[in-house]
Amino acid sequence: MVDGKMTPSGHNWVSGQGAGPRLDKKEGDGEGVDEFGNKVKMERKKKLTSNEARKKRKDRMARRKKGEEVFSDED
């Protein structure tokens, strides 16, 4: 970077990419330690399919129409 402008150097910075160790587990899965030092099991939240999301949305709309208090982050 010269005078606030980026200039390409011609070096292929991508050549060494991927040479490091591979991680088998995805981030957020497995066991971890919380701020108090307790071991906790961490899991990723399952992503809903489009059919499941549509069904939940319709259910929320029906409950809202009945006059029930509805929150969008409910399961």
For each residue, the residues with C-beta under 8 A, 3 or more apart:
1: 4 5 6 7
2: 5 7
3:
4: 1
5: 1 2
6: 1
7: 1 2
8:
9:
10:
11:
12: 15
13: 16 17
14: 17
15: 12
16: 13 19
17: 13 14
18:
19: 16
20:
21:
22:
23: 26 27
24:
25: 29 30
26: 23 29 44
27: 23
28: 42 43 44
29: 25 26 42 43 44
30: 25 41 42
31: 39 40 41 42
32: 39 40 42
33: 37 38 39 40
34: 37 38 40
35:
36:
37: 33 34
38: 33 34
39: 31 32 33
40: 31 32 33 34
41: 30 31
42: 28 29 30 31 32
43: 28 29
44: 26 28 29
45:
46:
47:
48: 52 53 56
49: 52 53
50: 53 54
51: 54 55
52: 48 49 55 56
53: 48 49 50 56 57
54: 50 51 57 58
55: 51 52 58 59
56: 48 52 53 59 60
57: 53 54 60 61
58: 54 55 61 62
59: 55 56 62 63
60: 56 57 63 64 70 72 74
61: 57 58 64 65
62: 58 59 65 66
63: 59 60 66 68 70
64: 60 61 67 68 70
65: 61 62
66: 62 63
67: 64
68: 63 64
69:
70: 60 63 64 74
71: 74
72: 60
73:
74: 60 70 71
75:
